[in-house]
Amino acid sequence: MSRVTLSGLRKSYGAVKVVHGIDLDVAEGEFVALVGPSGCGKSTLLRMIAGLEPITAGEIRIGDRVVNALDPKKRNVAMVFQNYALYPHMTVRQNISLNLRISRVDRAEIERRVAKAARLLHIEDYLDRRPAQLSGGQRQRVAMGRAIVRDPAVFLFDEPLSNLDAKLRVQMRAEIKALHQNVRTTSVYVTHDQIEAMTLAERIVVLNNGRVEQIGTPVELYETPANRFVAGFIGSPPMNVLPATVALGEDGGLSAHIADLGAIALGKGYDLAPGSAVELGLRPEHMRLTDDDDGLALTVNQVEPTGAQTFVMLDCLGREITAVVNGMIHLAPGARVRVRPDEAHVHLFAPADGARIVNHR
Amino acid sequence: MTRPGPVRIAVIVAIALLFFLPLWWVTISALRPADEIFRYLSPLSTWTFWPRELTVAHIAELWTGPFRQAIVNSVYVTLVTVVVGLVVCATAAFALAVIDFPFRNAVFIIMVISFLIPFDAIAVPLFGIMRGLGLQNTYTGLILPGIGNGLAVFLLRQFFLGIPRELREAAFVDGMGWFGVFWRIYVPLSGPAIVSAALILFVFQWQAYLWPLLIAPAPDYKVAAVAIAQLSSFYDQNFGLVFAAALFIALVPMAVLTALQRFYTASVASGGSKE
């Protein structure tokens, strides 16, 4: 396993720039997820690391080597593709061992490594089958087997679970995590599913329009999103963002007024002038329904029970916001409720550029 | 499925007979004594299509006379054309489908246009070039124009386009180069298309007449299609031998096509589809 370092990495297709100077350092043995919406450049970035996409500018290092000009086969990386990319005319055993055979590894050693990978991934019984005879989950395991059997410097995963059904995805997610804990190979994992990124990765890189919005641990991204985009992308359901005006409270602390619906205490530590406009970020799980009169009075648009939690969609100044309530709750659309946001978990963003307004306390 | 009605069956049988009878007539003419061949043509009778006497004299003569060399030449030239042609056409199709190089589409369009031009139209200037290269009356001269077949390249390219890009990317990551991807991934996955391309090359070369007539008129290099035309002359007409030879040159592609038709239809059905 090796460290992966990207410096000033750029990619353009003609005049269209898709990756705008990315710097990233993936430590040896680390599991990093690249997340972002479709077209943000995350798969392009992964393909550039693999050597499947030439880079326009910048530098890629794997270990101590600059690999910019190296073919994929010389980079010692293994990749798991979204559609598995198993060779349909070969058996599972041949699929897994192909790289070793190309590298002219000793036959007994190939057998040993294939058996080890098969045992690790529970695919011993399918080794002589063709990919067409396997289920989606089994194919995914074979694709991972093909990657781990080589003992590469880096694993690259390109949305490997997106073709699986929801239940299998959860199961395979756990297996990938267990696999990484077992082999500790440096891994870069592309996904558009932030839950996948949060559960698997030690660090997450949030990308948008070919730029890094934030790099951090899942907890950092969740608790202190660098901007409105990250705040909206990380967390499910996404963070509610409402326009507010800062005012000075009677106790000398600041508060954010959401039109005439009510105010939320911000406390001290914000470098904001009374009267300035802000965007108030409130996570759905940090809003609770209350019987008190001092909560925000809102109208229920819709209710989505999920079993353990109920998502309550509310109308707030013409925008739809969500509150997550534990357990089942029965509310009819059109009902009036009062909602009290948790003041300890308020996020503020600058309306102009969406950047986080830092609390210096 | 409902059973076809009697009228429909009659029409089907009539059409089948229309195709079958000429071949049947050639077959029995090859097996009849020479003086019986045209004897029952008018008026038509049972004996027109059923031999009164059978003889293998014409077939035996085919294998003992000079025609034998022509058959050997045809088989050799066709086999080499198919093998070398497949290598040339498949690698060209692979490059046109997979490798990104300047003017790739222009090259492809020129190639497609090349198979729309009748070979007869370029035969004479091509003959000039080949003669200039000293390839007259050589196997190379006979084989060379048959190995680059635009239709075979087109068919293979369309098939290769249908193979997912991720497979070759996985192969690159697995340690293969371009040739490894072609040989280990694309060729094994393209069985039906390769069989179809082989059939195209085979039929083109097996039935070639004008080109072998121009480039290799010497008896040692004469192919079956040319030899058959020269079996009868104004003064000497051995129709029994002509029919025996015609039967042979028709039976070989029929046998090959029948054996490989399921691959051919599979390829034609999938050749136009893309990922």
Interface residues (C-beta under 8 A of the other chain):
Chain A: A50 G51 L52 D71 P72 K73 V77 A78 M79 F81 Q82 N83 A85 L86 Y87 P88 H89 L98 N99 I102 S103 R146
Chain B: P164 E166 L167 E169 A170 A171 F172 V173 D174 G175 M176 G177 G180 R184 I185 P188 L189
